[in-house]
Structures are given as C-alpha cells and as structure tokens.
Amino acid sequence: MYVCLCHGVTDHDIRRAAEAGCASVTELTMRTGLGSGCGSCSEMAGEILAQTRGARAFPLPVFAVAA
C-alpha cells in the first residue's frame, strides 16, 4: 500500500529500508523523500518502521540494546 502519496513510497519500501538499517523517520525521509511533502504520512511510516525494526530477532538481549 502507498504510505506517502507525494513521493510514491510504499509500506514495502519502508520495510526494506528498516531491514537495511534505517532507524528513524528522519533517516527514512532522507532515503526516500517520505514526509517531505505534505507530511501526513509520517506517523504511519513511523509505526511501520518501528514494527519492522521490532520484529527483528536478536540472538542475545545485549545485541538488541546495541542496535
């Protein structure tokens, strides 16, 4: 689904960016342009980013803190 209509950024694009190490909406904006138009997509993008980053399984709790 399209999250940012202004720049054509989809939920899949956000998930791929998160899996590639993107950690914040600000960084996501720099990578994709998301949120730099009208800005109404930022909240949803942040939720998708957090869900994707939270879904990453770390073998030890120490690694989760370091990430």
Distance bins in CASP14 RR format, pairs under 12 A and 6 or more apart:
PFRMAT RR
TARGET T0000
AUTHOR 0000-0000-0000
RMODE 2
METHOD distances of the structure
MODEL  1
1 8 0 0 0 0 0 1 0 0 0 0 0
1 9 0 0 0 0 0 1 0 0 0 0 0
1 10 1 0 0 1 0 0 0 0 0 0 0
1 11 1 0 1 0 0 0 0 0 0 0 0
1 12 0 0 0 0 1 0 0 0 0 0 0
1 13 0 0 0 0 0 1 0 0 0 0 0
1 14 0 0 0 0 0 1 0 0 0 0 0
1 15 0 0 0 0 0 1 0 0 0 0 0
1 41 0 0 0 0 0 1 0 0 0 0 0
1 44 0 0 0 0 1 0 0 0 0 0 0
1 45 0 0 0 0 0 1 0 0 0 0 0
1 48 0 0 0 0 1 0 0 0 0 0 0
2 8 1 0 1 0 0 0 0 0 0 0 0
2 9 1 0 0 1 0 0 0 0 0 0 0
2 10 1 0 1 0 0 0 0 0 0 0 0
2 11 0 0 0 0 1 0 0 0 0 0 0
2 12 0 0 0 0 0 1 0 0 0 0 0
2 13 0 0 0 0 1 0 0 0 0 0 0
2 14 0 0 0 0 0 1 0 0 0 0 0
2 34 0 0 0 0 0 1 0 0 0 0 0
2 40 0 0 0 0 0 1 0 0 0 0 0
2 41 0 0 0 0 1 0 0 0 0 0 0
2 44 0 0 0 0 0 1 0 0 0 0 0
2 45 0 0 0 0 0 1 0 0 0 0 0
2 48 0 0 0 0 0 1 0 0 0 0 0
3 9 1 0 1 0 0 0 0 0 0 0 0
3 10 1 0 0 1 0 0 0 0 0 0 0
3 11 1 0 1 0 0 0 0 0 0 0 0
3 12 0 0 0 0 1 0 0 0 0 0 0
3 13 1 0 0 1 0 0 0 0 0 0 0
3 14 1 0 0 1 0 0 0 0 0 0 0
3 15 0 0 0 0 0 1 0 0 0 0 0
3 17 0 0 0 0 0 1 0 0 0 0 0
3 25 0 0 0 0 0 1 0 0 0 0 0
3 28 0 0 0 0 1 0 0 0 0 0 0
3 32 0 0 0 0 1 0 0 0 0 0 0
3 33 0 0 0 0 0 1 0 0 0 0 0
3 34 1 0 0 1 0 0 0 0 0 0 0
3 35 0 0 0 0 1 0 0 0 0 0 0
3 39 0 0 0 0 0 1 0 0 0 0 0
3 40 0 0 0 0 1 0 0 0 0 0 0
3 41 1 0 1 0 0 0 0 0 0 0 0
3 42 0 0 0 0 1 0 0 0 0 0 0
3 43 0 0 0 0 1 0 0 0 0 0 0
3 44 1 0 1 0 0 0 0 0 0 0 0
3 45 1 0 1 0 0 0 0 0 0 0 0
3 46 0 0 0 0 1 0 0 0 0 0 0
3 47 0 0 0 0 1 0 0 0 0 0 0
3 48 1 0 0 1 0 0 0 0 0 0 0
3 49 0 0 0 0 0 1 0 0 0 0 0
4 10 0 0 0 0 1 0 0 0 0 0 0
4 11 0 0 0 0 1 0 0 0 0 0 0
4 13 0 0 0 0 1 0 0 0 0 0 0
4 14 0 0 0 0 1 0 0 0 0 0 0
4 17 0 0 0 0 0 1 0 0 0 0 0
4 25 0 0 0 0 0 1 0 0 0 0 0
4 28 0 0 0 0 1 0 0 0 0 0 0
4 29 0 0 0 0 1 0 0 0 0 0 0
4 31 0 0 0 0 0 1 0 0 0 0 0
4 32 1 0 0 1 0 0 0 0 0 0 0
4 33 1 0 0 1 0 0 0 0 0 0 0
4 34 1 0 1 0 0 0 0 0 0 0 0
4 35 1 0 1 0 0 0 0 0 0 0 0
4 36 0 0 0 0 1 0 0 0 0 0 0
4 37 0 0 0 0 1 0 0 0 0 0 0
4 38 0 0 0 0 1 0 0 0 0 0 0
4 39 1 0 0 1 0 0 0 0 0 0 0
4 40 0 0 0 0 1 0 0 0 0 0 0
4 41 1 0 1 0 0 0 0 0 0 0 0
4 42 0 0 0 0 1 0 0 0 0 0 0
4 43 0 0 0 0 0 1 0 0 0 0 0
4 44 0 0 0 0 1 0 0 0 0 0 0
4 45 1 0 0 1 0 0 0 0 0 0 0
4 46 0 0 0 0 0 1 0 0 0 0 0
4 48 0 0 0 0 0 1 0 0 0 0 0
5 34 0 0 0 0 0 1 0 0 0 0 0
5 35 0 0 0 0 0 1 0 0 0 0 0
5 37 0 0 0 0 1 0 0 0 0 0 0
5 38 0 0 0 0 1 0 0 0 0 0 0
5 39 0 0 0 0 0 1 0 0 0 0 0
5 40 0 0 0 0 1 0 0 0 0 0 0
5 41 1 0 0 1 0 0 0 0 0 0 0
5 44 0 0 0 0 0 1 0 0 0 0 0
5 45 0 0 0 0 0 1 0 0 0 0 0
6 29 0 0 0 0 0 1 0 0 0 0 0
6 32 0 0 0 0 0 1 0 0 0 0 0
6 33 0 0 0 0 1 0 0 0 0 0 0
6 34 0 0 0 0 1 0 0 0 0 0 0
6 35 1 0 0 1 0 0 0 0 0 0 0
6 36 1 0 0 1 0 0 0 0 0 0 0
6 37 1 0 1 0 0 0 0 0 0 0 0
6 38 1 0 1 0 0 0 0 0 0 0 0
6 39 1 0 0 1 0 0 0 0 0 0 0
6 40 0 0 0 0 1 0 0 0 0 0 0
6 41 1 0 0 1 0 0 0 0 0 0 0
6 42 0 0 0 0 0 1 0 0 0 0 0
6 45 0 0 0 0 0 1 0 0 0 0 0
7 13 0 0 0 0 1 0 0 0 0 0 0
7 14 0 0 0 0 0 1 0 0 0 0 0
7 28 0 0 0 0 0 1 0 0 0 0 0
7 29 0 0 0 0 1 0 0 0 0 0 0
7 31 0 0 0 0 0 1 0 0 0 0 0
7 32 1 0 0 1 0 0 0 0 0 0 0
7 33 1 0 1 0 0 0 0 0 0 0 0
7 34 1 0 1 0 0 0 0 0 0 0 0
7 35 1 0 0 1 0 0 0 0 0 0 0
7 36 1 0 0 1 0 0 0 0 0 0 0
7 37 1 0 0 1 0 0 0 0 0 0 0
7 38 0 0 0 0 0 1 0 0 0 0 0
7 39 0 0 0 0 0 1 0 0 0 0 0
7 41 0 0 0 0 1 0 0 0 0 0 0
7 42 0 0 0 0 0 1 0 0 0 0 0
7 45 0 0 0 0 0 1 0 0 0 0 0
8 14 0 0 0 0 0 1 0 0 0 0 0
8 32 0 0 0 0 1 0 0 0 0 0 0
8 33 0 0 0 0 1 0 0 0 0 0 0
8 34 0 0 0 0 1 0 0 0 0 0 0
8 35 0 0 0 0 0 1 0 0 0 0 0
8 36 0 0 0 0 0 1 0 0 0 0 0
8 37 0 0 0 0 0 1 0 0 0 0 0
8 41 0 0 0 0 1 0 0 0 0 0 0
8 45 0 0 0 0 0 1 0 0 0 0 0
9 15 0 0 0 0 0 1 0 0 0 0 0
9 16 0 0 0 0 0 1 0 0 0 0 0
9 17 0 0 0 0 1 0 0 0 0 0 0
9 22 0 0 0 0 0 1 0 0 0 0 0
9 25 0 0 0 0 0 1 0 0 0 0 0
9 28 0 0 0 0 1 0 0 0 0 0 0
9 29 0 0 0 0 1 0 0 0 0 0 0
9 31 0 0 0 0 1 0 0 0 0 0 0
9 32 1 0 1 0 0 0 0 0 0 0 0
9 33 1 0 0 1 0 0 0 0 0 0 0
9 34 1 0 1 0 0 0 0 0 0 0 0
9 35 0 0 0 0 1 0 0 0 0 0 0
9 36 0 0 0 0 0 1 0 0 0 0 0
9 37 0 0 0 0 0 1 0 0 0 0 0
9 39 0 0 0 0 0 1 0 0 0 0 0
9 41 1 0 0 1 0 0 0 0 0 0 0
9 42 0 0 0 0 0 1 0 0 0 0 0
9 44 0 0 0 0 0 1 0 0 0 0 0
9 45 1 0 0 1 0 0 0 0 0 0 0
9 46 0 0 0 0 0 1 0 0 0 0 0
9 48 0 0 0 0 0 1 0 0 0 0 0
9 49 0 0 0 0 0 1 0 0 0 0 0
10 16 0 0 0 0 1 0 0 0 0 0 0
10 17 0 0 0 0 0 1 0 0 0 0 0
10 32 0 0 0 0 1 0 0 0 0 0 0
10 34 0 0 0 0 1 0 0 0 0 0 0
10 41 0 0 0 0 0 1 0 0 0 0 0
10 44 0 0 0 0 0 1 0 0 0 0 0
10 45 0 0 0 0 0 1 0 0 0 0 0
10 48 0 0 0 0 1 0 0 0 0 0 0
11 17 0 0 0 0 0 1 0 0 0 0 0
11 18 0 0 0 0 0 1 0 0 0 0 0
11 28 0 0 0 0 0 1 0 0 0 0 0
11 32 0 0 0 0 0 1 0 0 0 0 0
11 34 0 0 0 0 0 1 0 0 0 0 0
11 41 0 0 0 0 0 1 0 0 0 0 0
11 44 0 0 0 0 1 0 0 0 0 0 0
11 45 0 0 0 0 1 0 0 0 0 0 0
11 46 0 0 0 0 0 1 0 0 0 0 0
11 47 0 0 0 0 0 1 0 0 0 0 0
11 48 1 0 1 0 0 0 0 0 0 0 0
11 49 0 0 0 0 0 1 0 0 0 0 0
11 51 0 0 0 0 1 0 0 0 0 0 0
11 52 0 0 0 0 1 0 0 0 0 0 0
12 18 0 0 0 0 0 1 0 0 0 0 0
12 19 0 0 0 0 0 1 0 0 0 0 0
12 32 0 0 0 0 0 1 0 0 0 0 0
12 48 0 0 0 0 1 0 0 0 0 0 0
12 52 0 0 0 0 0 1 0 0 0 0 0
13 19 0 0 0 0 0 1 0 0 0 0 0
13 20 0 0 0 0 0 1 0 0 0 0 0
13 22 0 0 0 0 0 1 0 0 0 0 0
13 28 0 0 0 0 1 0 0 0 0 0 0
13 31 0 0 0 0 1 0 0 0 0 0 0
13 32 1 0 0 1 0 0 0 0 0 0 0
13 33 0 0 0 0 0 1 0 0 0 0 0
13 34 0 0 0 0 1 0 0 0 0 0 0
13 41 0 0 0 0 0 1 0 0 0 0 0
13 45 0 0 0 0 1 0 0 0 0 0 0
13 48 0 0 0 0 1 0 0 0 0 0 0
13 49 0 0 0 0 0 1 0 0 0 0 0
13 52 0 0 0 0 0 1 0 0 0 0 0
14 20 0 0 0 0 0 1 0 0 0 0 0
14 21 0 0 0 0 0 1 0 0 0 0 0
14 22 0 0 0 0 1 0 0 0 0 0 0
14 24 0 0 0 0 0 1 0 0 0 0 0
14 25 0 0 0 0 1 0 0 0 0 0 0
14 27 0 0 0 0 0 1 0 0 0 0 0
14 28 1 0 0 1 0 0 0 0 0 0 0
14 29 0 0 0 0 0 1 0 0 0 0 0
14 31 0 0 0 0 1 0 0 0 0 0 0
14 32 1 0 0 1 0 0 0 0 0 0 0
14 33 0 0 0 0 0 1 0 0 0 0 0
14 34 1 0 0 1 0 0 0 0 0 0 0
14 35 0 0 0 0 0 1 0 0 0 0 0
14 41 0 0 0 0 1 0 0 0 0 0 0
14 42 0 0 0 0 0 1 0 0 0 0 0
14 44 0 0 0 0 1 0 0 0 0 0 0
14 45 1 0 1 0 0 0 0 0 0 0 0
14 46 1 0 0 1 0 0 0 0 0 0 0
14 47 0 0 0 0 1 0 0 0 0 0 0
14 48 1 0 1 0 0 0 0 0 0 0 0
14 49 1 0 1 0 0 0 0 0 0 0 0
14 50 0 0 0 0 0 1 0 0 0 0 0
14 51 0 0 0 0 1 0 0 0 0 0 0
14 52 1 0 0 1 0 0 0 0 0 0 0
14 53 0 0 0 0 0 1 0 0 0 0 0
15 21 0 0 0 0 0 1 0 0 0 0 0
15 22 0 0 0 0 1 0 0 0 0 0 0
15 28 0 0 0 0 0 1 0 0 0 0 0
15 32 0 0 0 0 0 1 0 0 0 0 0
15 45 0 0 0 0 0 1 0 0 0 0 0
15 46 0 0 0 0 0 1 0 0 0 0 0
15 47 0 0 0 0 0 1 0 0 0 0 0
15 48 1 0 0 1 0 0 0 0 0 0 0
15 49 0 0 0 0 1 0 0 0 0 0 0
15 50 0 0 0 0 0 1 0 0 0 0 0
15 51 0 0 0 0 1 0 0 0 0 0 0
15 52 1 0 1 0 0 0 0 0 0 0 0
15 53 0 0 0 0 1 0 0 0 0 0 0
15 54 0 0 0 0 0 1 0 0 0 0 0
15 55 0 0 0 0 1 0 0 0 0 0 0
15 56 0 0 0 0 0 1 0 0 0 0 0
16 22 0 0 0 0 1 0 0 0 0 0 0
16 28 0 0 0 0 0 1 0 0 0 0 0
16 31 0 0 0 0 1 0 0 0 0 0 0
16 32 0 0 0 0 1 0 0 0 0 0 0
16 48 0 0 0 0 0 1 0 0 0 0 0
16 49 0 0 0 0 0 1 0 0 0 0 0
16 52 0 0 0 0 1 0 0 0 0 0 0
17 23 0 0 0 0 1 0 0 0 0 0 0
17 24 0 0 0 0 0 1 0 0 0 0 0
17 25 0 0 0 0 0 1 0 0 0 0 0
17 27 1 0 0 1 0 0 0 0 0 0 0
17 28 1 0 1 0 0 0 0 0 0 0 0
17 29 0 0 0 0 0 1 0 0 0 0 0
17 30 0 0 0 0 0 1 0 0 0 0 0
17 31 1 0 1 0 0 0 0 0 0 0 0
17 32 1 0 0 1 0 0 0 0 0 0 0
17 33 0 0 0 0 0 1 0 0 0 0 0
17 34 0 0 0 0 1 0 0 0 0 0 0
17 45 0 0 0 0 1 0 0 0 0 0 0
17 46 0 0 0 0 0 1 0 0 0 0 0
17 48 0 0 0 0 1 0 0 0 0 0 0
17 49 1 0 0 1 0 0 0 0 0 0 0
17 52 0 0 0 0 1 0 0 0 0 0 0
17 53 0 0 0 0 0 1 0 0 0 0 0
18 24 0 0 0 0 0 1 0 0 0 0 0
18 25 0 0 0 0 0 1 0 0 0 0 0
18 27 0 0 0 0 1 0 0 0 0 0 0
18 28 0 0 0 0 1 0 0 0 0 0 0
18 31 0 0 0 0 0 1 0 0 0 0 0
18 32 0 0 0 0 0 1 0 0 0 0 0
18 45 0 0 0 0 0 1 0 0 0 0 0
18 46 0 0 0 0 1 0 0 0 0 0 0
18 47 0 0 0 0 0 1 0 0 0 0 0
18 48 1 0 0 1 0 0 0 0 0 0 0
18 49 1 0 1 0 0 0 0 0 0 0 0
18 50 0 0 0 0 1 0 0 0 0 0 0
18 51 0 0 0 0 1 0 0 0 0 0 0
18 52 1 1 0 0 0 0 0 0 0 0 0
18 53 1 0 1 0 0 0 0 0 0 0 0
18 54 0 0 0 0 1 0 0 0 0 0 0
18 55 0 0 0 0 1 0 0 0 0 0 0
18 56 0 0 0 0 1 0 0 0 0 0 0
18 67 0 0 0 0 0 1 0 0 0 0 0
19 48 0 0 0 0 0 1 0 0 0 0 0
19 49 0 0 0 0 0 1 0 0 0 0 0
19 51 0 0 0 0 0 1 0 0 0 0 0
19 52 1 0 0 1 0 0 0 0 0 0 0
19 53 0 0 0 0 1 0 0 0 0 0 0
19 54 0 0 0 0 0 1 0 0 0 0 0
19 55 0 0 0 0 1 0 0 0 0 0 0
19 56 1 0 0 1 0 0 0 0 0 0 0
20 27 0 0 0 0 0 1 0 0 0 0 0
20 28 0 0 0 0 0 1 0 0 0 0 0
20 31 0 0 0 0 1 0 0 0 0 0 0
20 32 0 0 0 0 0 1 0 0 0 0 0
20 49 0 0 0 0 0 1 0 0 0 0 0
20 52 0 0 0 0 0 1 0 0 0 0 0
20 53 0 0 0 0 0 1 0 0 0 0 0
20 56 0 0 0 0 0 1 0 0 0 0 0
21 27 0 0 0 0 1 0 0 0 0 0 0
21 28 0 0 0 0 0 1 0 0 0 0 0
21 31 0 0 0 0 1 0 0 0 0 0 0
21 49 0 0 0 0 0 1 0 0 0 0 0
21 52 0 0 0 0 1 0 0 0 0 0 0
21 53 0 0 0 0 1 0 0 0 0 0 0
21 56 0 0 0 0 1 0 0 0 0 0 0
21 67 0 0 0 0 1 0 0 0 0 0 0
22 28 1 0 1 0 0 0 0 0 0 0 0
22 29 0 0 0 0 1 0 0 0 0 0 0
22 30 0 0 0 0 1 0 0 0 0 0 0
22 31 1 0 0 1 0 0 0 0 0 0 0
22 32 0 0 0 0 1 0 0 0 0 0 0
22 34 0 0 0 0 0 1 0 0 0 0 0
22 45 0 0 0 0 0 1 0 0 0 0 0
22 46 0 0 0 0 0 1 0 0 0 0 0
22 48 0 0 0 0 0 1 0 0 0 0 0
22 49 1 0 0 1 0 0 0 0 0 0 0
22 50 0 0 0 0 0 1 0 0 0 0 0
22 52 0 0 0 0 1 0 0 0 0 0 0
22 53 0 0 0 0 1 0 0 0 0 0 0
23 30 0 0 0 0 0 1 0 0 0 0 0
23 31 0 0 0 0 0 1 0 0 0 0 0
23 46 0 0 0 0 0 1 0 0 0 0 0
23 49 1 0 0 1 0 0 0 0 0 0 0
23 50 0 0 0 0 1 0 0 0 0 0 0
23 52 0 0 0 0 0 1 0 0 0 0 0
23 53 1 0 0 1 0 0 0 0 0 0 0
23 54 0 0 0 0 0 1 0 0 0 0 0
23 56 0 0 0 0 0 1 0 0 0 0 0
23 67 0 0 0 0 1 0 0 0 0 0 0
24 30 0 0 0 0 1 0 0 0 0 0 0
24 31 0 0 0 0 0 1 0 0 0 0 0
24 34 0 0 0 0 0 1 0 0 0 0 0
24 42 0 0 0 0 0 1 0 0 0 0 0
24 45 0 0 0 0 0 1 0 0 0 0 0
24 46 0 0 0 0 1 0 0 0 0 0 0
24 49 1 0 0 1 0 0 0 0 0 0 0
24 50 0 0 0 0 1 0 0 0 0 0 0
24 53 0 0 0 0 1 0 0 0 0 0 0
25 31 0 0 0 0 0 1 0 0 0 0 0
25 32 0 0 0 0 0 1 0 0 0 0 0
25 33 0 0 0 0 0 1 0 0 0 0 0
25 34 1 0 0 1 0 0 0 0 0 0 0
25 35 1 0 0 1 0 0 0 0 0 0 0
25 36 0 0 0 0 0 1 0 0 0 0 0
25 39 0 0 0 0 1 0 0 0 0 0 0
25 41 0 0 0 0 1 0 0 0 0 0 0
25 42 1 0 1 0 0 0 0 0 0 0 0
25 43 0 0 0 0 1 0 0 0 0 0 0
25 44 0 0 0 0 0 1 0 0 0 0 0
25 45 1 0 1 0 0 0 0 0 0 0 0
25 46 1 0 1 0 0 0 0 0 0 0 0
25 47 0 0 0 0 1 0 0 0 0 0 0
25 48 0 0 0 0 1 0 0 0 0 0 0
25 49 1 0 0 1 0 0 0 0 0 0 0
25 50 0 0 0 0 1 0 0 0 0 0 0
25 53 0 0 0 0 0 1 0 0 0 0 0
26 32 0 0 0 0 0 1 0 0 0 0 0
26 33 0 0 0 0 0 1 0 0 0 0 0
26 34 0 0 0 0 0 1 0 0 0 0 0
26 35 0 0 0 0 1 0 0 0 0 0 0
26 36 0 0 0 0 0 1 0 0 0 0 0
26 42 0 0 0 0 1 0 0 0 0 0 0
26 45 0 0 0 0 0 1 0 0 0 0 0
26 46 0 0 0 0 0 1 0 0 0 0 0
26 49 0 0 0 0 0 1 0 0 0 0 0
27 33 0 0 0 0 0 1 0 0 0 0 0
27 34 0 0 0 0 0 1 0 0 0 0 0
27 45 0 0 0 0 0 1 0 0 0 0 0
27 46 0 0 0 0 0 1 0 0 0 0 0
27 49 0 0 0 0 1 0 0 0 0 0 0
27 53 0 0 0 0 0 1 0 0 0 0 0
28 34 1 0 1 0 0 0 0 0 0 0 0
28 35 0 0 0 0 1 0 0 0 0 0 0
28 36 0 0 0 0 0 1 0 0 0 0 0
28 39 0 0 0 0 0 1 0 0 0 0 0
28 41 0 0 0 0 0 1 0 0 0 0 0
28 42 0 0 0 0 1 0 0 0 0 0 0
28 44 0 0 0 0 0 1 0 0 0 0 0
28 45 1 0 0 1 0 0 0 0 0 0 0
28 46 1 0 0 1 0 0 0 0 0 0 0
28 47 0 0 0 0 0 1 0 0 0 0 0
28 48 0 0 0 0 1 0 0 0 0 0 0
28 49 1 0 0 1 0 0 0 0 0 0 0
28 50 0 0 0 0 0 1 0 0 0 0 0
28 52 0 0 0 0 0 1 0 0 0 0 0
28 53 0 0 0 0 0 1 0 0 0 0 0
29 35 1 0 1 0 0 0 0 0 0 0 0
29 36 1 0 1 0 0 0 0 0 0 0 0
29 37 0 0 0 0 1 0 0 0 0 0 0
29 39 0 0 0 0 1 0 0 0 0 0 0
29 41 0 0 0 0 1 0 0 0 0 0 0
29 42 0 0 0 0 1 0 0 0 0 0 0
29 45 0 0 0 0 1 0 0 0 0 0 0
29 46 0 0 0 0 0 1 0 0 0 0 0
29 49 0 0 0 0 0 1 0 0 0 0 0
30 36 0 0 0 0 1 0 0 0 0 0 0
31 45 0 0 0 0 0 1 0 0 0 0 0
31 49 0 0 0 0 0 1 0 0 0 0 0
32 41 0 0 0 0 0 1 0 0 0 0 0
32 42 0 0 0 0 0 1 0 0 0 0 0
32 45 0 0 0 0 1 0 0 0 0 0 0
32 49 0 0 0 0 0 1 0 0 0 0 0
33 39 0 0 0 0 0 1 0 0 0 0 0
33 41 0 0 0 0 0 1 0 0 0 0 0
33 42 0 0 0 0 0 1 0 0 0 0 0
33 45 0 0 0 0 0 1 0 0 0 0 0
34 40 0 0 0 0 0 1 0 0 0 0 0
34 41 1 0 0 1 0 0 0 0 0 0 0
34 42 1 0 0 1 0 0 0 0 0 0 0
34 43 0 0 0 0 0 1 0 0 0 0 0
34 44 0 0 0 0 1 0 0 0 0 0 0
34 45 1 0 1 0 0 0 0 0 0 0 0
34 46 0 0 0 0 1 0 0 0 0 0 0
34 48 0 0 0 0 0 1 0 0 0 0 0
34 49 0 0 0 0 1 0 0 0 0 0 0
35 41 1 0 1 0 0 0 0 0 0 0 0
35 42 1 0 1 0 0 0 0 0 0 0 0
35 43 0 0 0 0 0 1 0 0 0 0 0
35 44 0 0 0 0 0 1 0 0 0 0 0
35 45 1 0 0 1 0 0 0 0 0 0 0
35 46 0 0 0 0 0 1 0 0 0 0 0
36 42 0 0 0 0 1 0 0 0 0 0 0
36 45 0 0 0 0 0 1 0 0 0 0 0
39 45 0 0 0 0 1 0 0 0 0 0 0
39 46 0 0 0 0 0 1 0 0 0 0 0
41 47 0 0 0 0 0 1 0 0 0 0 0
41 48 0 0 0 0 1 0 0 0 0 0 0
41 49 0 0 0 0 0 1 0 0 0 0 0
42 48 0 0 0 0 0 1 0 0 0 0 0
42 49 0 0 0 0 0 1 0 0 0 0 0
43 49 0 0 0 0 0 1 0 0 0 0 0
43 50 0 0 0 0 0 1 0 0 0 0 0
44 50 0 0 0 0 0 1 0 0 0 0 0
44 51 0 0 0 0 0 1 0 0 0 0 0
45 51 0 0 0 0 0 1 0 0 0 0 0
45 52 0 0 0 0 0 1 0 0 0 0 0
46 52 0 0 0 0 1 0 0 0 0 0 0
46 53 0 0 0 0 1 0 0 0 0 0 0
46 54 0 0 0 0 0 1 0 0 0 0 0
47 53 0 0 0 0 0 1 0 0 0 0 0
47 54 0 0 0 0 0 1 0 0 0 0 0
48 54 0 0 0 0 0 1 0 0 0 0 0
48 55 0 0 0 0 0 1 0 0 0 0 0
49 55 0 0 0 0 0 1 0 0 0 0 0
49 56 0 0 0 0 0 1 0 0 0 0 0
50 56 0 0 0 0 0 1 0 0 0 0 0
53 64 0 0 0 0 0 1 0 0 0 0 0
53 67 0 0 0 0 1 0 0 0 0 0 0
54 64 0 0 0 0 1 0 0 0 0 0 0
54 67 0 0 0 0 1 0 0 0 0 0 0
55 64 0 0 0 0 0 1 0 0 0 0 0
56 63 0 0 0 0 1 0 0 0 0 0 0
56 64 0 0 0 0 1 0 0 0 0 0 0
56 67 1 0 0 1 0 0 0 0 0 0 0
57 63 0 0 0 0 1 0 0 0 0 0 0
57 64 0 0 0 0 1 0 0 0 0 0 0
57 67 0 0 0 0 0 1 0 0 0 0 0
58 64 1 0 1 0 0 0 0 0 0 0 0
58 65 0 0 0 0 1 0 0 0 0 0 0
58 66 0 0 0 0 1 0 0 0 0 0 0
58 67 1 0 0 1 0 0 0 0 0 0 0
59 66 0 0 0 0 0 1 0 0 0 0 0
59 67 0 0 0 0 0 1 0 0 0 0 0
60 66 0 0 0 0 1 0 0 0 0 0 0
60 67 0 0 0 0 0 1 0 0 0 0 0
61 67 0 0 0 0 0 1 0 0 0 0 0
END
